[in-house]
Amino acid sequence: MSCSVFCGLGITYKQVGHVRKAIKYYKQALKTSEKISDRRAEGIDVGNLGLTYSLLSAGRHFIFNNFY
């Protein structure tokens, strides 16, 4: 699947309130973007993950576990 499909699934799940499923698909989108070296899509995916984690009040969890 392409990263845009995973991103679309993440958006859909977030809109219907399934935040954890949205995070799962945003992570998959990020992996795909990294694999194909699409830096723009990586930025969008990281932003989507950050915003979605903030809905769980777990933004710090994402930042520290993925960047430090």
Residue pairs with C-beta under 8 A, 6 or more apart in sequence:
1 28
1 32
2 32
3 29
3 30
3 32
3 33
3 36
3 38
3 41
3 45
4 29
4 41
6 25
6 26
6 28
6 29
6 32
7 25
7 26
7 29
7 41
7 44
7 45
7 48
9 22
9 25
10 22
10 23
10 24
10 25
10 26
10 29
10 48
10 52
11 22
11 48
12 22
13 19
13 21
13 22
13 25
14 22
14 52
14 55
19 52
19 55
19 56
20 56
22 52
23 49
23 52
23 53
23 56
26 45
26 48
26 49
26 52
27 49
29 41
29 45
29 48
30 42
30 45
30 46
30 49
33 41
33 42
33 44
33 45
34 42
49 62
50 59
50 62
50 63
53 59
53 61
53 62
